[in-house]
Amino acid sequence: MKIAIVGSGNGAVTAALDMVNKGHEVKLYCRNQSIHKFDKAMERGGFDFKNEGSEQFVPFTNVSDDMEYVLEGAEVIQVIIPSSFIEHYAQTMAPFVTDKQLILFNIAAAMGSIRFINVLEDMHIDVMPKFAEVNTLTYGTRVNFNTAEVNLSLNVRKVHFTTYDAEYLSDSFKLIEKLYPYIVKEESLWKTNLENGNPEVHPGPTLLNVGRIDYADDFSLYKEGITKHTIKLLHAVELERLALGRKLGFELNTAKGARIERGYLSQEDEDEPLNRLFNTSPVFSQINGPNEVKNRYLTEDIAFGLVLWSSLGRLIDVSTPNIDAIIVLASTILERDFFEEGLTVEELGVDKLGLD
């Protein structure tokens, strides 16, 4: 296939190499102010690619800051960016997308489809690509741009997939399944969104470790910050997430069950408490940070995760006291109003949410 990758972080670069390695024609978009980080890869002609233990050199230099060039002719456009930048990239992409393209938000689910459609409407652009979302990035991965190396530690084993419009769900699923055979088809954007584990795992334990983050030069949330006590707040948010799902008619996976199914945790250790599994996970324990209090685990996962879930709870009459408490305390500590600036069902447009 002809595939465009929009984004230039760990997931985007990994996706580009993975797609090239599988025989697809790939172009990657990187903003002009960041494109210099590919200098080493350009010099070498590609990246060293470690894929779950196997190692090879993958030639790849088709990186551009010209969005029109990157999107032209693409059958699938993978958007792999922080969820806080969806509107920005949608505005940049909007003049160049076509009705024939499938835009896949390969990120932790954040209602990217509706947010992109809202941008198209605001810009009065009369075009409607197909839109698809997954609940989580399809890779556990890190990129070292200084050495042009990619360390893909995990191809996620179970990924929930759905489309904005159910009419093209089956065809889109068959197309993306060729790229990611571990995807499972879901009928609702809400099911996929509520299977996003980041708002459940990151904000609560991070908030309870802000003193440690302020004090320490190095910190690892998964290895040392998720303890037998901080895990209790994670589980409280988990129960509220599950309650939202049940009210909508979905039986969602638990925090532990989801990570075992995805391959992050071993099924052999499923009787161990979740905090110990995080501490010793071969994947999670290698992830360092955050090393400052103002970080994506709070800003992004609250503004585009917990605030959305809280607003959904108010709409469908499900109480979310622990989610709300995290939002309030984080707003106080970071001196901003996440309830005001965060993503809500009202901002998305209730008529687009399929809640009827």
N, C-alpha and C positions, 0 to 999 in steps of 0.2 A: 504494500500500500504506500501511498504518499502521505506522510505524517508530518504535521507541524507541531513543534513543542513551544509553548509560550511560557517562559520562565527560565531562570538560569541558576537556581539553587541546587541543593543536593538531589532532590527528587527529579527535577527537570533534566539535569545532566545525565543522571542514571537512566532515565527513561529514553533519552536520545541514544545512548550507547546500547541499551537493551534492544531497542527497536532496530538499530543498524545491525546488531549482532544476529537478529532474527530475519534479516534480509529485506527490510523495508527501506524506502527512500525518505530520509529525515532532514528537516531544516529546523534550527532552533533560534528563537528570538531572545535577545538579551538587550536591555536598555543600554544606550550609548555610554552612560556614565559608569557602567559596570563591565563593559566588554573587555577591558584590559585584563581582567582576571583570567581570560582564556589565552593569554600570551604564551604561556609554557606549552599548552596543548597545541597551539598553532605552530610553535617551533618544532615540536615533536611529531606533529601530524596526527595526533589523537591522544588517547588516554590508556594507561594500564587499567584493566578492568578485572577486579576480583569479584567473582560471582559465586557466593556461598562456597568458597574454597578453591574453585577453579580460577586460573589466572590466564589472561591473554591480553594482547595489545589490540585495541579497536581503533582503526583509523576514523577520525571524525573531526572535521574542521568547518562544517557548513553552519556557521554561527553568524548571525546578522542582526543589526539594529534597525533593519528596514522591515516593518511589519507587513507591508504589502507583499514584499518578496517572499517572506516566510509563509504567509497564508495562501498565496496563489497556488491553485491546483491541489491543495491538500484535501484528502478525503476525510481524514480524522484530524481534529485539532485538540491536542491535549493541553489543557491549561493547568499548570503546576506552579502555583504561586501562593503566598500567604493570603488567607481569606480576606484580610483587611484591604487588599489591593484589587479586589474583583471589579469594582466600579471603574477604577482607573484604567485597568487593562481592557475592560469592555469598551470604554470610550475610544481607546487606541485601535482596537480591533474592528469596531463596528463598521467603518466605511469599507472594509475589505472582505467581510464574510459573505457567504452566499447561501441560498436555500438548500443547496445540495450537500452542504458540509455537516458533519456531526461534531459538535463541541463537547468534549469530555472533561469534566472537572475532576481531575485525578488528584484530589486533595481531601483532607478531612472535611466531611460534608458541611456546607455552610449556605445552602440554598443558592448556589451559584447560578443555576438556570434562571430562576425568577429574577435575580438581581441583574443578570445580563439582559433579559427581556425588558426590564424596566428602563435600562439605559437606552436600548434601541427605541423604545417608545418616547423617552425624553428627547432623544436626538432626531425624532421624526424620520427614522430609517425604516422603510417598508420592506424588510427582509426577515425571514424567520428560519434560521438553521435548526437542525435537530439538536436537542440538548440532553446530555446524560450526566449522571453524577455517581460517585462511589462514596462509601462512608469513610474511607481512609486511603492515604497514599499507598500505592501498591508495592512499595519498597521500604525496607529498613536499611538505610544507606547513608554514607558520608563521602564527601568529595574533598580531596586536597588539591586545590588549584595550583599551589606552588610547585607541586611535583607532577601534576596532571595524572592523578591516581583516583580511582573510584573503588570504594570498598562496600560492595553490596552484601550485607550480612544476611538479609532475609528477603526472599520473594514471598510476600504475604499470601498465606494459604487460603484464606476465605475473605472475599471482598464483596460487600453488598452493592448491587448495581441497579439503577433505575433510570427512567427517562422522564422528562417533564410531561410529555404527552404519551399516554398509554398506547396510542395508535401505532407508534413506531418502536415500541419496547422490544418486541420479538426480533425484528430485523436488526436493530441496533445491538441487542445482546449477542446475536450471532456474529456480528462484525467485531465487536470488542473482545468476545471470547477467543477469537483467533490470536489476539495480542496477549490477553490475560486469561488463561484457562481456569483460574481459580475463582472467577466471579460467579455470583449467584444472583438470579433475577428476583427483583422485588417489584411489587405493583405500586408502591407509594413512595414519594419523596420523603414523607415523614418517617417511614420505617428506616430508610437509609440514613436520614439525618440523626435519628435517635440512636442509631448504632455507631455513631461517632463517639469514640471513647475519650477524646482529648478534654472536653469540658468537664468530664467526670473525674479524670485522673489528675490533671495538671493544676487547676486553680486552688483547690482546697489545701492539699499538702504544701504547695508553694507558699500560700498565704501563711500557713503555720510555721514556715521556716524563714520568714523574712529577716528575723534577727540574725540567724546563722548566715544568711546570704550577705547581709550588710557586713558582718564581721570577718568572714572567711575569704581568703584569696581564691580558693577552689571549693566547689560544691557540686555534688551530684544528687539530684532529687531522687532518682530511682534507687541508687545504691545506699544512700544514707538518710534521705529526707522522708521516705515513706516508711513509717515505723508502726509499731503496734497501736500507737495512739493516733497518729495523723491519718492512718487508714480508716479510722472510724468516720471521719468527715467524708472521705471518698465513698464509703459504703452508704452514708446518709444521702448523698447526691444520687448514688446508684438507685436507691429505692424510689426516689422521686422521679427519676428518668423512667424506671420501669412502670410507675403509676401513670405517667403521661402516655406511654405506649399502650397500656391496657385500656385506658379510656378511649383511645383511637382504634382499638381492636387488634393490636399487635402484641405478641408475646416476644419481648426483646431478650437478647442474650445478657447474661450477667457480666460484670467486669472481668472476672476470672475466666469464665467460659469463653468469652469473645477472644481473649488473648491466647488462650490455648488453641482455639480453632484457627486463629491467624498464624500460629507458629511461633509467637514470641515466647510462650511459656511451654514447658514440657507437660504432656498429659500424664506422664508417670508421677509427677509431683502434685497432682491436682488436690490432694488432701492437705497439702501445706497451706498455711495462711497466705493470703495474697501479698502482704507486705514482704514476706520472706521470698516469695517468687520474684517480685520486682527486684529485690536486693541482689539476687543471685542469677538472674536471667542473663544468658550469654549475650543477648542483644541489648536489653535495657541497662544493664550494669555498666556497659561501655559508653553510655551517653552521659556526658558531663554537662554541668550547668543546671539551672541558670546561675550566672555569677553577678547579676545585678537585679534589684527588685523590680525595676521597670523592664519587663520581658514578655515575650509572646505567650508564655504559659499563663500569665495574668491578663495582659491586654487583649490578645486575640481570642483566647478561649473563653473569656468572659464576655467581651463585646459582641462576638459573633456566635457564641455558643450558649452560655448560661442565660444571658439576657433574652435570647430567642426562646429558650425553654421556659423561662419565667413568664414571658408574655403569652406563650401558648397555654400555660397552666391557668392564667387568669381568664383566657378566652373559653377554655373547655372545663373550667371549674375543678382544677386539680391543684391542691396546695403544694407550694415549693418553698418551705421556710428555710431550709439549709442552702439552697441555691440562692435565695434572696439575701441571706446573711453574708454569703461570700461576696456577692455583688456590692453590698453596702460597705463592708470592711475594706475591700479592695479600692473602692471609690474614695474612701477616707484616706487610706495610706498613700495612694497615688495622686490624690488631690484632683480628681476628675469625677464626672457623673456618668457612670456606665449605663445607668437606666436611661439617661437622656441621649447618649451618643451611640448606644448599642443597637443591634438589629432586632426588630420586633415584627410580629405578624402584621401589625398595622402598616408598618413601613413597606413590607413586601407586597401587601395588598391581599386582604382576606379572600377576595374573589378568585385569586390565583392558587390558593393553597389546597383546594380539594377537600376541605373539612366538612362540607355538607354531607 
